[in-house]
Amino acid sequence: MKNQLSRRMFLKGACGASLAIPFLPSLTTRAFAQEETVAIGPRFFFMRTSHGDVWGANMYPSEGMLTDSVDYHGRQVRYGSLPNVPTEGATSVSWSPVCTATADHLTPAVAQKMNILRGIDVPYNIGHQGGINLGNIGASAVGISEGLKQSYATPTIDQKMAYSQNFYSEEELSSRVLRRSFVIGNGISYGYSQASTQSGAIIKTQGFESSNVLFNYLFNGARSLSGWNASLLNRVYDQYRRMLRHPRLASADRVRLEQHMTRMADLERLLSVSGNLEGEMPSGPGTSGDSQAYHRNNQLRFAKMYVDAYIQVIVAAFETGVCRIGSWNIGDTFFTEPAPSGVWHEQVAHGGLGAEMAQAYAVSYNQGAFEHVFSKLAKELDHVVLADGQSALDHSLLVFGQEHGQLTHHTQDCKTYPIITAGLAGGLINGGRFIDFSDQTTLTYNNSNSVQAKPGLQNEYAGLHYNQFLANCLLSMGIPNQEWENSKEVTVDGPSRSASVQGYGALMSGGSAYHSVEQRLSEPLPLFLNA
């Protein structure tokens, strides 16, 4: 079989940049072509917008879409199919004011792989937070004293995946994976200070503010190490061996030295794998998308350029497999008219402009993120065909969440967290549904006192716990229960007096309305996850 195809074939990508097609061994020799299909690893991506404060009527589809139900431990979980094409005469697929996107982005194929989830609850006031979305209650929960926050701090689920042997195999780490995970924006990801040994304090993962710098981090491993090479590493190892023999080396310093050497080992792996993959690396996005000059201005065109550059990098990472885990805390942008400069927090998130006008900005911001980031990323991944003939989206779980629910800071007994997902996680997740997990017999938030000032607020009913959703994310990515069922329930007396709980992350109980569901936090969510 003649080799008629070059290893360095190119596709036209987002923003006009070129992307190298990953090496396709089956097209080069008969020996490769006869090999069995390699295992396709899962992909996970989480993005969120700040504040929230999107009224339920603007966030969720119509109640009339919930046409069916199933019993789940005595509650009726309602659900219905999401339409996958625009209504007659429309150019966009619209499930709600926020969940609206042009048919070019929200294609029928992508729509059938999305879900809108209601009735996944964080049943306590949380204030501003940067950790709960991915499972670190200790990063932000106002219900925990400052002295106990580190005691309850937990690595977020992206970092739990990143260091699980059930997500990245040793073979992948030695031949393909350059980075275990990445974070865009002001991070919502937390991990151990000594990541390689999964030990130490829980600290925030550094986020990237430039798509070009992120690209270099993911694909130009040797360049990102600022001159590190094998020769320098050998010198470090020589010094390490000499220090171990030093008679005055204290035990604490020995621990520090060992921790440092685990980082050196990871650098060595990065250099080796990066060198082996050098011929397969895609071209970067350039710097045209790095400007944030559009921020809080009527610069939608530049906002699209900014996020498109990141989308290009994410797709390239997920396609080539050099990294398969990411998160993104998206700034407040995507407005149809100029937002109030410099006073977003007071004027929009806290309603200083008046409830109706502030809500219009909140809807515009979240709708833009849904259309121009979430839906577009899902579409681009659905166009990537992997070795088994399925798309990258078929093997992914993408999640879109918000900092709070219907009310900023999740106050006044507001509990429900809005969640949108895309991707089928290798067949473990069902798609194309609006699912309401709430128990319609147990009212937890009554909008009657607010309906005149905020007419789009909806009543809320006791749902399933957010810890259970986090557990389902891990299960869908192939991370078994025994790797994460070791959390504690939050109590006044601290973790020494707390019982272990299921689900993921430290549990702050929602009271009697949630006691029964808090006993089943590791179970598959009905209609969502295939057990």
C-alpha positions as CSV (number, residue, x, y, z in Angstrom):
1,M,0.0,0.0,0.0
2,K,1.6,3.2,-1.1
3,N,1.8,6.2,1.3
4,Q,0.0,8.8,-0.7
5,L,-1.0,11.0,2.2
6,S,1.3,13.3,4.1
7,R,1.5,13.3,7.9
8,R,1.2,17.1,7.8
9,M,-2.2,17.5,6.2
10,F,-4.2,20.6,7.0
11,L,-7.7,21.8,7.6
12,K,-9.1,25.3,7.7
13,G,-10.0,26.1,11.3
14,A,-11.7,28.8,13.3
15,C,-10.5,32.4,12.9
16,G,-8.8,31.4,9.6
17,A,-6.0,29.5,11.2
18,S,-4.7,26.1,10.0
19,L,-5.0,23.0,12.0
20,A,-2.9,19.9,11.4
21,I,-4.9,16.7,11.0
22,P,-3.9,14.2,13.6
23,F,-1.7,11.4,12.4
24,L,-3.9,8.7,10.8
25,P,-1.9,5.4,10.9
26,S,-4.6,3.5,9.1
27,L,-3.9,5.5,5.9
28,T,-0.2,4.8,5.8
29,T,0.4,1.0,5.8
30,R,-1.6,-2.2,5.7
31,A,-0.1,-3.2,9.0
32,F,-1.6,-0.2,10.7
33,A,-4.9,-0.5,8.8
34,Q,-5.3,-4.0,10.2
35,E,-4.8,-3.0,13.8
36,E,-7.8,-3.0,16.1
37,T,-9.4,0.3,16.9
38,V,-7.7,2.0,19.8
39,A,-9.6,2.9,22.9
40,I,-11.1,6.4,22.8
41,G,-10.7,8.3,26.1
42,P,-13.5,10.5,27.5
43,R,-13.4,14.3,27.4
44,F,-14.8,16.7,30.0
45,F,-15.3,20.4,29.9
46,F,-17.1,22.7,32.3
47,M,-18.0,26.4,31.7
48,R,-19.9,28.9,33.9
49,T,-21.1,32.5,33.9
50,S,-20.8,34.8,36.8
51,H,-23.6,35.7,39.3
52,G,-26.6,34.0,37.7
53,D,-29.8,35.9,38.7
54,V,-31.6,34.6,35.6
55,W,-35.3,34.1,36.4
56,G,-36.6,30.7,35.8
57,A,-39.0,31.8,33.1
58,N,-36.0,33.0,31.1
59,M,-33.8,30.0,31.8
60,Y,-36.0,27.0,31.4
61,P,-38.3,25.7,28.7
62,S,-42.1,25.8,29.1
63,E,-43.7,23.4,31.6
64,G,-45.7,22.1,28.7
65,M,-42.6,20.4,27.4
66,L,-42.6,18.0,30.5
67,T,-45.0,15.5,29.0
68,D,-43.7,12.3,30.6
69,S,-42.5,11.1,34.0
70,V,-40.8,8.2,35.8
71,D,-40.8,7.3,39.5
72,Y,-37.6,7.8,41.4
73,H,-37.8,6.8,45.1
74,G,-41.3,8.2,45.4
75,R,-41.0,11.4,43.4
76,Q,-42.1,11.8,39.8
77,V,-39.2,13.0,37.7
78,R,-40.8,14.8,34.7
79,Y,-39.2,15.1,31.3
80,G,-39.8,15.8,27.6
81,S,-37.9,16.0,24.4
82,L,-36.1,19.2,23.3
83,P,-37.1,20.4,19.8
84,N,-34.1,20.2,17.5
85,V,-35.1,22.5,14.6
86,P,-36.4,26.1,14.5
87,T,-40.1,26.7,14.7
88,E,-41.7,27.7,11.4
89,G,-40.4,31.0,10.1
90,A,-37.6,31.2,12.7
91,T,-33.9,31.1,12.1
92,S,-32.9,30.0,15.7
93,V,-33.7,27.0,17.9
94,S,-35.2,28.5,21.0
95,W,-36.0,26.5,24.1
96,S,-36.1,29.6,26.4
97,P,-34.8,33.2,26.2
98,V,-31.3,32.0,27.5
99,C,-31.3,28.6,25.6
100,T,-31.5,30.1,22.2
101,A,-29.0,29.8,19.3
102,T,-28.9,30.1,15.6
103,A,-29.6,26.9,13.7
104,D,-26.0,27.2,12.4
105,H,-24.7,26.6,15.9
106,L,-27.4,24.5,17.5
107,T,-27.7,22.0,14.7
108,P,-30.3,19.1,15.0
109,A,-27.4,16.7,15.6
110,V,-26.1,18.8,18.5
111,A,-29.6,19.5,19.9
112,Q,-30.2,15.8,20.2
113,K,-27.0,15.5,22.4
114,M,-28.0,18.3,24.8
115,N,-30.0,18.3,28.1
116,I,-31.5,21.0,30.3
117,L,-31.7,19.9,33.9
118,R,-33.9,21.5,36.6
119,G,-34.2,20.4,40.2
120,I,-30.5,20.0,40.9
121,D,-30.1,22.0,44.1
122,V,-27.5,23.7,46.2
123,P,-29.8,24.1,49.2
124,Y,-28.0,26.9,51.2
125,N,-26.9,30.5,50.7
126,I,-23.5,30.6,49.2
127,G,-22.5,34.3,48.5
128,H,-20.0,34.8,45.8
129,Q,-18.3,31.5,45.1
130,G,-15.6,30.1,42.9
131,G,-15.5,26.4,43.9
132,I,-19.0,24.9,44.3
133,N,-19.6,24.5,40.5
134,L,-16.9,21.8,40.4
135,G,-17.3,20.5,43.9
136,N,-15.0,22.5,46.3
137,I,-17.4,23.7,49.0
138,G,-14.5,24.9,51.1
139,A,-13.6,27.5,48.6
140,S,-16.6,29.7,49.1
141,A,-19.5,28.5,51.1
142,V,-20.7,31.2,53.5
143,G,-22.2,28.5,55.7
144,I,-18.7,27.3,56.8
145,S,-16.5,29.3,59.2
146,E,-13.2,30.6,57.9
147,G,-11.4,28.2,60.2
148,L,-13.1,25.2,58.7
149,K,-13.0,26.0,55.0
150,Q,-9.6,24.3,54.5
151,S,-10.8,21.3,56.5
152,Y,-13.7,20.8,54.1
153,A,-11.7,21.8,51.0
154,T,-11.9,19.2,48.2
155,P,-10.2,18.9,44.8
156,T,-12.7,19.8,42.1
157,I,-14.0,17.0,39.9
158,D,-11.8,18.1,36.9
159,Q,-8.7,17.6,39.0
160,K,-10.0,14.3,40.4
161,M,-10.4,13.1,36.8
162,A,-7.0,14.5,35.8
163,Y,-5.1,12.4,38.3
164,S,-7.2,9.2,38.0
165,Q,-5.6,6.2,36.3
166,N,-9.1,5.5,35.0
167,F,-9.1,8.7,32.9
168,Y,-5.5,8.9,31.6
169,S,-3.7,5.6,31.3
170,E,0.0,5.2,31.9
171,E,0.4,4.5,28.2
172,E,-1.4,7.7,27.3
173,L,0.7,9.8,29.7
174,S,3.9,8.4,28.2
175,S,3.0,8.8,24.6
176,R,0.2,11.3,23.9
177,V,-1.0,13.4,26.9
178,L,1.0,16.6,27.4
179,R,-1.2,18.3,30.0
180,R,-3.7,16.7,32.4
181,S,-6.1,19.7,32.4
182,F,-6.4,23.4,31.7
183,V,-8.3,26.4,33.1
184,I,-9.5,29.5,31.3
185,G,-10.2,32.7,33.1
186,N,-10.3,33.3,36.9
187,G,-10.2,29.7,37.9
188,I,-13.0,27.6,39.3
189,S,-10.7,24.6,39.6
190,Y,-8.9,23.4,42.8
191,G,-6.3,20.7,43.3
192,Y,-3.6,19.6,45.7
193,S,-0.5,21.8,46.0
194,Q,1.6,18.6,45.3
195,A,-0.4,17.4,42.4
196,S,1.8,14.6,41.3
197,T,1.6,12.9,44.8
198,Q,-2.0,14.1,45.4
199,S,-1.0,15.6,48.7
200,G,-0.7,19.0,50.5
201,A,-3.1,21.9,50.8
202,I,-6.0,22.5,48.4
203,I,-5.2,25.5,46.2
204,K,-6.7,27.2,43.1
205,T,-5.5,26.0,39.7
206,Q,-3.9,28.8,37.6
207,G,-6.2,30.0,34.8
208,F,-5.1,31.4,31.4
209,E,-6.2,34.8,30.1
210,S,-4.7,34.4,26.6
211,S,-5.7,31.8,24.1
212,N,-2.2,32.0,22.5
213,V,-0.5,31.4,25.9
214,L,-2.9,28.5,26.5
215,F,-2.0,27.0,23.1
216,N,1.7,27.2,23.9
217,Y,1.0,25.5,27.3
218,L,-0.9,22.7,25.7
219,F,1.0,22.1,22.5
220,N,4.5,23.6,22.8
221,G,5.6,21.8,26.0
222,A,9.3,22.3,25.6
223,R,8.8,26.0,24.8
224,S,6.6,26.5,27.9
225,L,9.4,25.2,30.1
226,S,11.6,28.3,29.3
227,G,14.8,26.4,28.3
228,W,14.4,23.2,30.2
229,N,16.0,20.2,28.5
230,A,17.2,16.7,29.2
231,S,20.7,17.9,30.1
232,L,19.4,20.3,32.7
233,L,17.2,17.7,34.2
234,N,20.2,15.3,34.4
235,R,22.1,17.9,36.4
236,V,19.1,18.2,38.8
237,Y,19.0,14.5,39.3
238,D,22.7,14.4,40.1
239,Q,22.2,17.1,42.7
240,Y,19.2,15.2,44.1
241,R,21.3,12.0,44.6
242,R,24.0,14.0,46.3
243,M,21.6,15.7,48.7
244,L,20.0,12.4,49.6
245,R,23.4,11.2,50.9
246,H,23.9,14.3,53.0
247,P,24.1,13.3,56.7
248,R,22.4,16.5,57.9
249,L,19.3,16.2,55.7
250,A,16.3,16.5,58.0
251,S,13.2,14.4,57.4
252,A,11.1,17.5,56.6
253,D,13.6,18.6,54.0
254,R,13.7,15.0,52.6
255,V,9.9,15.3,52.0
256,R,10.4,18.7,50.3
257,L,13.1,17.2,48.1
258,E,11.0,14.3,47.1
259,Q,8.1,16.6,46.2
260,H,10.4,18.7,44.1
261,M,11.6,15.6,42.3
262,T,8.1,14.5,41.4
263,R,7.7,17.8,39.6
264,M,11.0,17.2,37.8
265,A,9.7,13.8,36.7
266,D,6.6,15.4,35.2
267,L,8.8,17.9,33.4
268,E,10.9,15.0,32.0
269,R,7.7,13.3,30.8
270,L,6.5,16.5,29.2
271,L,9.7,17.0,27.3
272,S,9.8,13.4,26.1
273,V,6.1,13.3,24.9
274,S,6.3,16.8,23.4
275,G,9.3,15.8,21.3
276,N,7.7,12.7,20.1
277,L,4.6,14.6,18.9
278,E,6.3,17.5,17.4
279,G,5.3,16.6,13.8
280,E,1.6,16.3,14.7
281,M,1.0,19.6,16.5
282,P,-1.6,22.1,15.1
283,S,-0.9,25.7,14.4
284,G,-1.8,28.2,17.1
285,P,-4.6,30.8,17.1
286,G,-2.2,33.8,17.0
287,T,-2.8,36.9,19.2
288,S,-5.8,38.4,17.4
289,G,-8.2,36.9,19.8
290,D,-6.4,37.9,23.0
291,S,-7.7,41.4,23.3
292,Q,-10.3,42.0,25.9
293,A,-11.0,45.5,24.7
294,Y,-14.6,44.5,24.1
295,H,-15.2,43.9,27.8
296,R,-18.5,45.5,28.9
297,N,-18.8,47.4,25.7
298,N,-20.9,47.0,22.6
299,Q,-18.1,45.0,20.9
300,L,-19.9,41.7,20.1
301,R,-17.8,41.2,17.0
302,F,-14.6,41.2,19.1
303,A,-16.1,39.1,21.8
304,K,-16.8,36.4,19.2
305,M,-13.2,36.6,18.0
306,Y,-12.0,36.3,21.6
307,V,-14.0,33.2,22.4
308,D,-13.5,31.7,18.9
309,A,-9.7,31.6,19.5
310,Y,-10.2,29.7,22.7
311,I,-12.7,27.3,21.0
312,Q,-10.1,26.6,18.4
313,V,-7.5,25.6,21.1
314,I,-10.0,23.5,23.0
315,V,-11.1,21.6,19.9
316,A,-7.5,21.0,18.9
317,A,-6.6,19.7,22.4
318,F,-9.7,17.3,22.5
319,E,-9.1,16.2,18.9
320,T,-5.4,15.3,19.2
321,G,-5.8,14.0,22.8
322,V,-2.9,16.0,24.2
323,C,-5.4,17.2,26.9
324,R,-9.0,16.1,27.5
325,I,-10.1,18.1,30.6
326,G,-10.8,21.8,30.8
327,S,-12.9,24.5,32.5
328,W,-13.8,28.1,31.7
329,N,-15.1,30.9,33.9
330,I,-16.5,33.3,31.3
331,G,-16.6,37.0,32.0
332,D,-19.7,39.1,31.6
333,T,-19.9,39.9,27.9
334,F,-22.1,39.2,24.8
335,F,-24.5,42.1,25.1
336,T,-26.8,43.4,22.4
337,E,-26.2,47.0,23.6
338,P,-23.5,48.6,25.8
339,A,-23.5,47.4,29.4
340,P,-23.1,49.9,32.2
341,S,-19.3,50.5,32.3
342,G,-17.6,49.6,35.5
343,V,-20.7,49.0,37.6
344,W,-21.8,45.6,36.5
345,H,-21.9,44.1,40.0
346,E,-24.1,46.8,41.5
347,Q,-26.2,47.8,38.5
348,V,-26.9,44.4,36.9
349,A,-26.1,41.5,39.4
350,H,-27.7,43.4,42.2
351,G,-30.4,45.1,40.2
352,G,-29.4,48.8,40.6
353,L,-30.7,49.4,37.1
354,G,-34.1,48.1,38.1
355,A,-35.3,44.5,38.0
356,E,-36.4,44.4,34.4
357,M,-33.4,46.2,32.9
358,A,-30.9,44.3,35.0
359,Q,-32.6,41.0,34.0
360,A,-32.4,42.0,30.3
361,Y,-28.6,42.3,30.7
362,A,-28.3,39.0,32.6
363,V,-30.3,37.2,29.9
364,S,-28.3,38.7,27.1
365,Y,-25.0,37.7,28.8
366,N,-26.0,34.1,29.4
367,Q,-27.8,33.7,26.1
368,G,-24.6,34.9,24.3
369,A,-22.5,32.4,26.3
370,F,-24.9,29.6,25.4
371,E,-24.9,30.4,21.7
372,H,-21.4,31.7,21.0
373,V,-19.4,29.5,23.4
374,F,-21.3,26.4,24.5
375,S,-23.3,25.6,21.4
376,K,-20.5,26.5,19.1
377,L,-18.0,24.4,21.0
378,A,-20.4,21.5,20.9
379,K,-20.9,21.9,17.2
380,E,-17.2,22.0,16.5
381,L,-16.6,18.9,18.6
382,D,-19.4,17.1,16.8
383,H,-17.6,17.8,13.5
384,V,-14.4,16.0,14.8
385,V,-14.6,12.3,13.8
386,L,-12.5,10.0,16.1
387,A,-10.9,6.6,15.3
388,D,-14.1,4.7,16.1
389,G,-16.2,6.8,13.6
390,Q,-18.0,8.7,16.4
391,S,-17.6,12.4,17.0
392,A,-15.6,14.0,19.8
393,L,-18.9,15.2,21.2
394,D,-20.2,11.7,21.4
395,H,-17.2,10.9,23.7
396,S,-17.5,14.2,25.7
397,L,-19.5,15.7,28.6
398,L,-19.7,19.5,28.4
399,V,-21.5,21.3,31.2
400,F,-22.8,24.9,31.3
401,G,-23.6,26.3,34.8
402,Q,-23.9,29.6,36.6
403,E,-22.5,31.0,39.8
404,H,-25.9,31.3,41.4
405,G,-29.5,30.3,40.7
406,Q,-32.5,32.6,40.2
407,L,-31.2,35.2,42.7
408,T,-27.7,36.6,43.0
409,H,-25.9,35.0,45.9
410,H,-28.5,32.2,45.9
411,T,-30.3,34.0,48.7
412,Q,-33.9,34.0,50.1
413,D,-34.2,30.3,50.1
414,C,-33.4,30.0,46.4
415,K,-31.9,26.5,45.8
416,T,-32.1,25.3,42.2
417,Y,-29.0,25.4,40.1
418,P,-29.4,25.7,36.3
419,I,-27.5,23.1,34.3
420,I,-27.1,22.4,30.6
421,T,-25.1,19.5,29.2
422,A,-23.9,18.5,25.8
423,G,-22.4,15.2,24.7
424,L,-23.1,11.5,25.3
425,A,-19.9,10.5,27.2
426,G,-19.3,7.4,25.1
427,G,-23.0,6.4,25.4
428,L,-23.2,6.7,29.2
429,I,-25.4,9.9,28.9
430,N,-28.7,10.3,27.2
431,G,-29.4,13.4,25.2
432,G,-32.2,15.6,23.8
433,R,-34.2,16.1,27.0
434,F,-35.5,18.7,29.4
435,I,-35.6,16.9,32.8
436,D,-37.1,18.2,36.0
437,F,-35.9,16.2,39.1
438,S,-37.8,18.3,41.6
439,D,-40.5,16.9,44.0
440,Q,-43.6,18.9,43.1
441,T,-45.1,18.1,46.5
442,T,-42.4,20.0,48.5
443,L,-42.3,23.7,47.9
444,T,-38.9,25.3,49.0
445,Y,-39.2,28.8,47.5
446,N,-42.4,30.7,47.0
447,N,-42.2,33.5,44.5
448,S,-45.4,35.2,45.6
449,N,-43.6,37.9,47.5
450,S,-41.4,38.8,44.5
451,V,-43.6,38.2,41.5
452,Q,-44.5,41.8,41.1
453,A,-41.0,43.1,41.3
454,K,-39.5,40.2,39.4
455,P,-42.3,38.6,37.4
456,G,-40.1,35.9,35.9
457,L,-39.2,34.2,39.2
458,Q,-40.6,30.7,39.5
459,N,-41.5,28.6,42.5
460,E,-38.9,26.0,43.4
461,Y,-39.5,22.5,44.8
462,A,-37.1,20.2,46.5
463,G,-34.8,18.7,44.0
464,L,-31.9,16.3,44.0
465,H,-28.6,17.4,45.6
466,Y,-25.8,19.0,43.5
467,N,-23.4,16.5,45.0
468,Q,-25.2,13.8,43.1
469,F,-24.8,15.6,39.8
470,L,-21.1,15.9,40.5
471,A,-20.9,12.1,41.2
472,N,-22.7,11.5,37.9
473,C,-20.1,13.6,36.0
474,L,-17.4,11.4,37.5
475,L,-19.3,8.2,36.7
476,S,-19.8,9.3,33.1
477,M,-16.1,9.8,32.8
478,G,-15.3,6.3,34.0
479,I,-14.1,7.3,37.5
480,P,-15.3,4.5,40.0
481,N,-17.0,5.3,43.3
482,Q,-14.1,4.1,45.4
483,E,-12.0,7.0,44.1
484,W,-14.2,9.7,45.5
485,E,-16.7,8.5,48.1
486,N,-14.7,9.8,51.0
487,S,-16.2,13.2,51.7
488,K,-17.6,14.6,55.0
489,E,-20.9,16.2,56.0
490,V,-20.5,19.8,57.1
491,T,-21.3,20.2,60.7
492,V,-20.7,23.0,63.3
493,D,-18.3,20.8,65.2
494,G,-16.0,20.3,62.2
495,P,-14.9,17.2,60.2
496,S,-13.8,15.2,63.2
497,R,-17.5,14.8,64.2
498,S,-18.8,14.3,60.7
499,A,-20.0,11.1,59.0
500,S,-18.8,10.1,55.6
501,V,-21.3,10.7,52.8
502,Q,-21.8,9.5,49.3
503,G,-21.8,11.8,46.3
504,Y,-18.9,14.1,45.6
505,G,-17.6,16.9,47.8
506,A,-18.4,17.9,51.3
507,L,-22.1,17.9,52.0
508,M,-24.0,20.7,53.5
509,S,-27.5,19.3,54.3
510,G,-30.6,20.9,52.9
511,G,-32.7,19.9,55.9
512,S,-35.7,17.6,56.1
513,A,-36.8,18.3,52.5
514,Y,-33.5,16.7,51.3
515,H,-32.8,14.0,53.9
516,S,-34.0,11.1,51.8
517,V,-32.1,12.1,48.7
518,E,-28.9,12.7,50.7
519,Q,-28.8,8.9,51.3
520,R,-28.4,8.2,47.6
521,L,-25.9,10.8,46.3
522,S,-23.9,8.3,44.3
523,E,-26.8,6.9,42.3
524,P,-27.2,7.5,38.6
525,L,-29.6,10.4,37.8
526,P,-32.7,8.9,36.3
527,L,-33.2,9.5,32.6
528,F,-29.7,11.2,32.4
529,L,-27.0,8.6,33.1
530,N,-27.2,5.1,31.8
531,A,-26.4,2.9,34.8
